[in-house]
Amino acid sequence: MKKTWLLAIVTAMILVVAACSKEEANPSDVDDTASTPPALLTLDTDVSYDAESKQLSTTVSMTNPNEEPVKVTFNSSQRFQMTVMNGDTTVFDYGSEYMFTESIIEETWEPGEKKVFDEVFPLTLEAGDYTVDFVGLAQVDGAPEMAVTDQQTLTVEAAEPPAEEGTSEEPAEEPTEEPTEEPSDQPAQTNGAFRDVAIKLNGNAIDVSGYTDVEEFEWSVSDGHNLYAQGAAEVTSGGFTFGALLDEEPPAGKTLFLEMTPIGGDVASFRIQ
């Protein structure tokens, strides 16, 4: 009889220990799955084309959808990649056509914080249908390494034919003469801290004007490899103007870039047509 009671007591103790171990295991399982990685920045885009001025306008919006601040990293001054396609043919590649600094940019974005990047690109598009692909280049700390993409469609209408045959030949000859006689005008550009930047190129002389909230900045002109001019400028009442005389006239067909850097700020790059 004593052996029977002893066996019952031992069995009961084993059951109690097993039950306790199960209860202790459940909280750890919950803790392992309680934390979820932050979401990537959302990407919203818009694009339009002005056939008369031959410029492509884009608006790229990035938003932090998380309820907590996140650390956002860009591996260069390029915030997004954009490619314009006509069927299977690439007609414009933002990352290849423009020059960017390779310095890593780290920012903290508050919950719901939204940043908008407006860009205007001088671009000649023939009549037809195009697709514009966007890729956000922001990496959120702790989030999966995935690309956030968006796509827009664009239709360029055919221009009206000229009234006379003679007039169709003259415009083809005039552009070859203008750069040597008159400054070449191009659409105003906006990037970073600089707005409505107008650039006029006349031979080896460049005139620049625009608006910014910074007090002073440094600038340079290069083709991505060779430096042609550099200097510094001060801002008066939010506006600035300065002229640059290139050390030498760049070879025909070379694309030049103007870089402007606020003191202690990020580089903004502009294409000189």
C-alpha positions in Angstrom: 0.0 0.0 0.0 2.8 2.4 0.9 4.5 1.6 -2.5 1.3 2.5 -4.3 1.0 5.9 -2.5 4.7 6.7 -3.1 4.3 5.9 -6.9 1.2 8.2 -7.1 3.1 11.1 -5.4 6.1 10.8 -7.7 3.8 10.7 -10.8 2.0 13.9 -9.6 5.3 15.7 -9.2 6.5 14.8 -12.7 3.2 16.1 -14.2 3.6 19.4 -12.3 7.2 19.9 -13.4 6.2 19.2 -17.1 3.4 21.7 -16.9 5.6 24.4 -15.5 8.2 23.9 -18.2 5.5 24.3 -20.9 4.3 27.6 -19.4 7.8 28.9 -19.2 8.5 28.0 -22.9 5.5 30.0 -24.2 6.7 33.5 -23.2 10.0 33.0 -24.9 8.3 31.9 -28.1 6.2 35.1 -28.0 9.2 37.3 -27.4 11.0 35.8 -30.4 8.2 36.8 -32.8 7.1 40.0 -31.2 9.6 42.3 -33.0 9.1 42.8 -36.7 11.5 44.6 -39.0 10.7 48.1 -40.2 9.0 48.7 -43.6 10.8 50.2 -46.5 10.1 53.8 -47.6 7.0 54.1 -49.9 7.6 55.5 -53.4 5.1 57.7 -55.4 6.1 59.2 -58.8 4.7 61.5 -61.4 6.1 62.4 -64.9 5.2 64.7 -67.7 6.8 65.9 -70.9 6.7 69.3 -72.6 7.4 68.8 -76.3 7.7 72.5 -77.0 10.5 73.1 -74.4 11.8 69.6 -74.8 12.0 68.8 -71.1 10.9 65.9 -68.9 9.5 66.8 -65.5 9.4 64.3 -62.7 8.2 64.3 -59.1 9.4 61.5 -56.8 8.0 61.3 -53.2 9.4 59.0 -50.5 7.5 58.5 -47.2 8.4 56.7 -44.0 5.3 54.5 -43.3 6.6 53.2 -39.9 5.3 54.4 -36.6 8.8 54.8 -35.3 11.8 56.9 -36.6 14.0 55.0 -39.0 17.6 55.4 -40.1 17.8 55.9 -43.9 21.0 55.5 -45.9 21.8 56.5 -49.5 25.1 55.2 -50.9 25.6 58.4 -53.0 23.9 61.7 -53.7 21.5 60.0 -56.1 18.2 59.4 -54.3 16.4 57.5 -57.0 17.1 55.8 -60.4 15.0 56.6 -63.5 15.0 54.9 -66.9 12.9 56.0 -69.9 12.2 53.2 -72.3 10.7 53.2 -75.8 9.8 49.5 -76.2 13.0 47.6 -75.5 15.2 50.7 -76.2 16.6 52.8 -73.4 16.4 56.5 -74.4 17.4 58.0 -71.1 19.2 56.6 -68.0 19.4 59.1 -65.1 22.2 57.2 -63.3 24.4 57.1 -66.4 23.7 60.6 -67.8 24.3 62.5 -64.5 27.2 62.6 -62.1 26.8 62.0 -58.4 29.0 62.1 -55.3 30.0 58.7 -53.9 29.8 59.8 -50.2 27.3 57.9 -48.0 24.4 59.9 -46.8 22.7 58.9 -43.5 19.5 60.5 -42.3 16.8 59.9 -39.6 13.3 60.0 -40.9 10.4 60.6 -38.4 7.2 58.6 -38.6 5.2 59.7 -41.6 8.0 62.0 -42.8 7.8 62.7 -46.6 10.4 64.1 -48.9 9.7 65.2 -52.4 12.3 65.4 -55.2 11.4 67.5 -58.2 13.7 67.2 -61.3 13.6 68.7 -64.8 15.7 67.0 -67.5 16.4 68.5 -71.0 15.4 65.6 -73.2 14.2 65.2 -76.8 11.6 62.5 -77.3 10.2 61.5 -80.6 6.4 60.8 -80.9 5.4 57.5 -79.4 4.6 55.6 -76.2 7.2 55.4 -73.4 7.5 53.7 -70.0 9.4 55.4 -67.1 10.7 53.1 -64.5 11.7 54.4 -61.0 13.7 52.7 -58.3 14.1 54.2 -54.8 17.7 54.0 -53.6 17.0 54.4 -49.9 17.9 51.6 -47.5 16.1 51.5 -44.2 18.2 50.1 -41.3 16.9 46.7 -40.2 14.5 46.4 -43.2 14.8 43.7 -45.9 17.2 44.6 -48.7 14.6 45.0 -51.4 14.1 47.5 -54.2 11.0 49.7 -54.1 9.9 50.4 -57.7 7.2 52.3 -59.6 6.4 52.8 -63.2 4.7 55.5 -65.2 3.5 55.6 -68.9 4.1 58.6 -71.2 2.7 59.4 -74.6 4.4 62.0 -76.8 2.2 63.3 -79.6 3.6 63.9 -83.1 4.4 67.6 -83.9 2.4 69.4 -86.6 4.2 69.5 -90.0 5.7 72.8 -91.1 3.6 75.0 -93.4 6.4 75.2 -96.0 9.1 72.9 -97.0 11.7 75.6 -96.8 11.1 76.2 -93.1 11.8 72.6 -92.3 15.4 72.9 -93.5 16.3 76.1 -91.7 15.9 74.9 -88.0 18.3 72.1 -88.8 21.0 74.6 -89.7 20.5 77.1 -86.9 21.4 75.0 -83.9 24.9 74.4 -85.3 25.5 78.2 -85.4 23.9 79.3 -82.1 26.6 77.9 -79.6 29.3 80.0 -81.2 27.4 83.2 -81.4 24.8 83.3 -78.6 24.6 81.7 -75.1 22.6 78.4 -75.1 19.6 78.5 -72.9 18.3 75.4 -71.1 15.4 74.8 -68.7 15.9 75.7 -65.1 16.9 72.8 -62.8 16.3 72.1 -59.1 18.3 69.8 -57.0 18.9 69.6 -53.2 19.3 73.1 -51.6 19.3 74.9 -55.0 16.2 75.9 -56.9 15.5 77.2 -60.4 19.1 77.1 -61.4 19.6 78.7 -64.9 22.8 77.9 -66.8 23.9 79.7 -70.0 26.9 78.4 -71.9 28.7 80.5 -74.4 32.0 79.0 -75.7 34.1 78.6 -72.6 32.1 81.0 -70.5 29.2 80.0 -68.2 26.7 82.2 -66.5 24.8 80.7 -63.5 21.8 82.1 -61.5 19.3 80.6 -59.1 17.9 80.6 -55.5 18.9 78.9 -52.3 18.5 79.2 -48.5 22.2 78.7 -47.8 24.5 81.6 -47.2 27.5 80.5 -49.3 28.7 77.5 -51.3 31.5 76.2 -53.4 31.1 75.2 -57.1 33.0 73.3 -59.8 32.6 72.5 -63.5 33.9 69.1 -64.8 33.0 66.3 -67.3 33.2 63.7 -64.6 37.0 63.3 -65.0 38.6 66.6 -66.0 38.1 69.8 -63.9 37.6 72.9 -66.0 36.8 75.6 -63.3 36.0 76.0 -59.6 35.3 78.7 -57.1 32.9 79.9 -54.3 29.9 82.2 -54.3 27.9 84.1 -51.7 24.1 84.4 -51.6 22.2 87.7 -51.3 18.6 87.7 -50.2 18.1 84.1 -51.3 19.4 84.6 -54.9 22.8 84.1 -56.5 24.6 84.8 -59.8 28.1 84.0 -60.8 30.2 83.5 -64.0 32.7 80.8 -64.7 35.5 81.0 -67.3 36.6 77.5 -68.2 40.4 76.9 -68.3 39.9 75.4 -71.8 36.9 74.8 -74.1 35.7 71.2 -73.7 35.8 68.9 -76.7 32.7 68.8 -78.9 30.2 66.3 -77.6 31.5 66.3 -74.0 28.8 66.6 -71.3 29.7 69.1 -68.6 28.3 69.1 -65.0 28.1 71.9 -62.5 28.4 70.9 -58.9 27.4 73.2 -56.0 28.1 72.3 -52.4 26.9 74.3 -49.4 29.4 74.6 -46.6 28.9 71.4 -44.6 26.0 70.3 -46.9 25.3 67.8 -49.7 26.5 68.2 -53.3 23.9 69.2 -55.9 24.7 68.3 -59.5 23.4 70.0 -62.7 23.9 69.1 -66.3 25.3 71.8 -68.6 23.8 71.4 -72.0 
